[in-house]
Each structure stands twice: as structure tokens, then as C-alpha cells.
Amino acid sequence: MKLNKSNGKKVCIAMSGGVDSSVAAALLKEQGYECVGVFLKLWSEAEENTRKLGIENKCCSVDSFNDARRIAHQLGFPIYTINVRESFKQMVVDQWLESYREGKTPNPCINCNRLIRFNVMLKRAEQLGCDYLATGHYVKLETGKDGTIKLIAGDDKNKDQSYFLYTMTQERLKKLMFPVGHLTKPVVREIAKKFNLEVHKKPESQEICFISEKTHYSFLQRHLNLKPGPIKNLDGKELGRHDGLPLYTLGQRQGIKIGGPGGPYYVVKLDHKTNTLYVSNNANDPLIMTTKFAIKDPTWISGKRPGANENYGIKIRHQASIIPATIDENNIVTLKEPARAVMTGQSAVFYQDKQVLGGGVISKIDIS
């Protein structure tokens, strides 16, 4: 769906203080839309007596809000704050932690988009009398001949965010706009510079907004009751000690902290019953190669389920390659080629060329 002249329409813009949402706002304003901004205030560890750690949620820090407010005022429209601290903590952070306790590897951004961002903001847009909600996501919309709205991967392969939006519905997509989805990141920065937006040089935000460190390990150590245990090879020989199973994922090499002859080692099994971490010196050990798994509660963007056993492409991680696959009536996915390190809790997202069809959360691996 390409952006057209405004025709008197009003747009609510999700402002994060970053360059993507700022350029989205500038483009819409230039096209004559009546604009209003909203800024989400999310949960932060700093609000739970951990200020001494210097921890904050970069997506909704004071600096981020000041940047968003400055851009909105520069472009000439009002901006409002929506406080979703409590619901974000319960629906996103707590669920993410609980999944790790259960030995899963969830993606919090998908839950946030489904339950928080495109729920709360769409409601607020309606309250403000807006016709659309716009964000800085790198995705595109197209309207099919039958009127169905299609979600299409962004043109910038390195920034495409379609994987995180597979839970979108027709009702939501008809009210959404993604002004930068047809652009690359370098072009977005150039446009920001052209509009004299101070954020044109602002660095990228981290992958998980509520984790300020480079990795999530310290966050898990602060919030989970981790139990150390043995690290063994597949012959049962103990090679070292792990710091708690939730800190490890299948296929992981870094952070295992064992050396000596026979390495490097890769995680190939997490045995929660015995609290044992198993490793192998084979990066593609058969234990971590998967061709069949089940997904639960799948959602389909068109509202219609793809035909059973038809061929599609599937991603099991945001940056993963698309693998040809089929899905049957029991939600069993069969891959045409083995995938490495598939884990429960991950989202499997279906594509047809660049169109996102939908997906679901992986619930069981290696179905026989």
C-alpha cells in the first residue's frame, strides 16, 4: 500500500524518538496528513529499585521521549504519552521470563506487537479521531484484488521486520501505515538529514528494549532462580559446570566456558530433569538438526488457513533464511531441508515470496 495524498485524513504516529518513526512522521506531514504523535511508556527495571544498576528501557527513556517530543514540535503536531508499564511487565516481560523457566526461547517483540503496541495504540488512535496509525516498521502493505490487505517484507533486507508482525489481522492492517517500508536505512537517514531532524545520526536501539546490556544473560540471572549443574559430552563425561540451563540455547558456542582438547563445543541438549547441559564438538550434530515440528495457535493474516501440504517458505528466527516447508491440518510443519537449533517458544513464520501468511509458536520438535 503506497502512501498517497492525505485527502484530509488524520494519522496517529507511534513516536519512539528514533530516526525511523521520525522520518515516517516527516513524510506523512509533507503529504498533508493531519498528524498527532503517541509515545509508549514501557516498564523498566529502573522503576523497581534497581537505579543503581543504571538500567533503563531505551525505547521509553527520558532521552527518547525528549527526542520524540522535539521532532513532533519541529514538525508541528502534538504528542501524547501512553503509560503501559504494568501491562507490558505482565504480558511481555513476565511471560518471557516464564518461558525461559520452562526451557523455551520466546521472542518478546512479537508478544509486544500483538498485545501492547498494536492494541493500545490503535485504540488511542481511534480515541484521537485518527483514520490510521503509522509506525516506523520496515514492512509494506498491498491490497489484493479481493480487497485483502497483504503484509509484505520491507525492501531493506537487513532491516525487514515482517517476522515480528505475523500476528496482524485484517482489521488491524486496514488501519495501519508503514511509511518507510519501501526505503533502506541509509535512505531513511538521508531523508532525516534533509528534513533537518537531529536524530539522523542516532544509533540503533538494542534488540530487546527492556534489556540494557548487550546480552540477556545478566537480566535472566537477576530475575530467575538459576541452578548450576554439570556440562557433559554425549558419552556422559563431565566437562565442566553450567550457570543455569535458561542461559543456554541449542547450537550455542559462546559462553559455555569449557576448553581443552576436543573443542570447540556446541550445546546440543538441555536436560531439565537432571539439570544437565549436553555438548558436542559437531556444530551440526544430528541432535540439533530438525525437519519436523508442531506449532500451536497459528494465526493467518488473510483470515484463511493455507492449504494443507502446500509448499511455502518458513522462518524460525528473525535473521534466519527462508526454508521451503509444508503444514498439515494438525499444525505439523515439515521442512524440505533440516534446520539447525530449532527450539520451542520460537515463532515459525510462513512466507509466500515476500508476503507474510502468518505463523505460530513452536510447541514440539521432531514429531515422529
Salt bridges, closest charged atoms under 4 A:
ASP20 OD1 - LYS185 NZ 2.93
GLU45 OE1 - ARG222 NH2 2.81
GLU45 OE2 - HIS223 NE2 2.65
GLU47 OE2 - ARG85 NE 3.06
GLU56 OE2 - LYS58 NZ 3.12
ASP67 OD1 - ARG70 NH2 2.37
ASP67 OD2 - LYS202 NZ 2.80
ASP94 OD1 - LYS89 NZ 2.65
GLU98 OE1 - ARG101 NH1 2.88
GLU102 OE1 - LYS104 NZ 3.20
ASP155 OD1 - LYS140 NZ 2.77
GLU198 OE1 - ARG70 NE 3.61
GLU204 OE1 - LYS159 NZ 2.65
GLU204 OE2 - LYS185 NZ 2.81
GLU204 OE2 - ARG189 NH2 3.09
GLU213 OE2 - ARG222 NH1 2.79
GLU238 OE2 - ARG241 NH1 3.98
ASP243 OD2 - LYS257 NZ 3.60
